[in-house]
Amino acid sequence: MKEDKILPTEAAAIMGASPQFVRIGMQTGKLDIGSAVKMSSIWTYNIQKDRLAAHVGRNIDKELEDLRKGRGLLHRCNGG
């Protein structure tokens, strides 16, 4: 994964919402934190860090770093 790509699961954790809330909100255009594009039958999400930070009203750099450290640790613990 590219370091600057924000996943719907990461955005959800920062917002205190479910990943489904983020995905559906972006698909319907009601959550303006980036773009959602349907390619064939698969949705692709481009979440912009500045829009997400503006939406939650705070700097999200530390939260993203902590989330990614936790995911990396979980990945290693599960044999990844």
DOVO-373452 format. One record per residue (C-alpha): residue number from 0; x, y, z. Coordinates in steps of 0.1 Angstrom, whole numbers. Example, Ala and Ser with C-alpha at 12.3 -4.5 7.8 and 13.67 -1.06 7.14 Angstrom:
# residues 2
pt nr 0 | px 123 | py -45 | pz 78
pt nr 1 | px 137 | py -11 | pz 71
***
This chain:
# residues 80
pt nr 0 | px 0 | py 0 | pz 0
pt nr 1 | px 12 | py 35 | pz -8
pt nr 2 | px 20 | py 54 | pz 24
pt nr 3 | px -2 | py 84 | pz 14
pt nr 4 | px -32 | py 62 | pz 5
pt nr 5 | px -59 | py 64 | pz 32
pt nr 6 | px -81 | py 33 | pz 34
pt nr 7 | px -118 | py 35 | pz 42
pt nr 8 | px -111 | py 15 | pz 74
pt nr 9 | px -85 | py 41 | pz 85
pt nr 10 | px -109 | py 70 | pz 78
pt nr 11 | px -136 | py 52 | pz 97
pt nr 12 | px -114 | py 48 | pz 128
pt nr 13 | px -104 | py 85 | pz 127
pt nr 14 | px -141 | py 96 | pz 123
pt nr 15 | px -154 | py 71 | pz 149
pt nr 16 | px -177 | py 56 | pz 123
pt nr 17 | px -179 | py 22 | pz 106
pt nr 18 | px -161 | py 14 | pz 73
pt nr 19 | px -195 | py 9 | pz 57
pt nr 20 | px -205 | py 44 | pz 67
pt nr 21 | px -175 | py 58 | pz 50
pt nr 22 | px -179 | py 37 | pz 18
pt nr 23 | px -216 | py 44 | pz 14
pt nr 24 | px -212 | py 80 | pz 23
pt nr 25 | px -186 | py 84 | pz -4
pt nr 26 | px -205 | py 64 | pz -29
pt nr 27 | px -236 | py 86 | pz -25
pt nr 28 | px -216 | py 118 | pz -24
pt nr 29 | px -228 | py 127 | pz 11
pt nr 30 | px -193 | py 124 | pz 27
pt nr 31 | px -170 | py 148 | pz 9
pt nr 32 | px -136 | py 134 | pz 20
pt nr 33 | px -125 | py 123 | pz -15
pt nr 34 | px -139 | py 103 | pz -44
pt nr 35 | px -155 | py 69 | pz -49
pt nr 36 | px -155 | py 54 | pz -84
pt nr 37 | px -171 | py 22 | pz -95
pt nr 38 | px -149 | py 3 | pz -119
pt nr 39 | px -168 | py -26 | pz -133
pt nr 40 | px -183 | py -41 | pz -102
pt nr 41 | px -156 | py -29 | pz -77
pt nr 42 | px -156 | py 4 | pz -59
pt nr 43 | px -123 | py 23 | pz -56
pt nr 44 | px -118 | py 50 | pz -30
pt nr 45 | px -95 | py 80 | pz -30
pt nr 46 | px -96 | py 96 | pz 4
pt nr 47 | px -78 | py 129 | pz 7
pt nr 48 | px -60 | py 136 | pz 39
pt nr 49 | px -67 | py 173 | pz 39
pt nr 50 | px -104 | py 168 | pz 34
pt nr 51 | px -106 | py 141 | pz 61
pt nr 52 | px -87 | py 163 | pz 85
pt nr 53 | px -111 | py 192 | pz 78
pt nr 54 | px -141 | py 169 | pz 82
pt nr 55 | px -130 | py 159 | pz 117
pt nr 56 | px -116 | py 193 | pz 126
pt nr 57 | px -81 | py 182 | pz 136
pt nr 58 | px -47 | py 171 | pz 124
pt nr 59 | px -48 | py 134 | pz 117
pt nr 60 | px -11 | py 127 | pz 111
pt nr 61 | px -5 | py 111 | pz 145
pt nr 62 | px -37 | py 90 | pz 143
pt nr 63 | px -28 | py 77 | pz 109
pt nr 64 | px 7 | py 68 | pz 121
pt nr 65 | px -7 | py 50 | pz 152
pt nr 66 | px -33 | py 31 | pz 131
pt nr 67 | px -7 | py 20 | pz 106
pt nr 68 | px 17 | py 9 | pz 134
pt nr 69 | px -11 | py -12 | pz 149
pt nr 70 | px -20 | py -27 | pz 116
pt nr 71 | px 16 | py -36 | pz 109
pt nr 72 | px 19 | py -53 | pz 143
pt nr 73 | px -14 | py -72 | pz 138
pt nr 74 | px -2 | py -83 | pz 104
pt nr 75 | px 31 | py -96 | pz 118
pt nr 76 | px 13 | py -114 | pz 147
pt nr 77 | px -10 | py -132 | pz 122
pt nr 78 | px 20 | py -145 | pz 102
pt nr 79 | px 18 | py -118 | pz 75
***
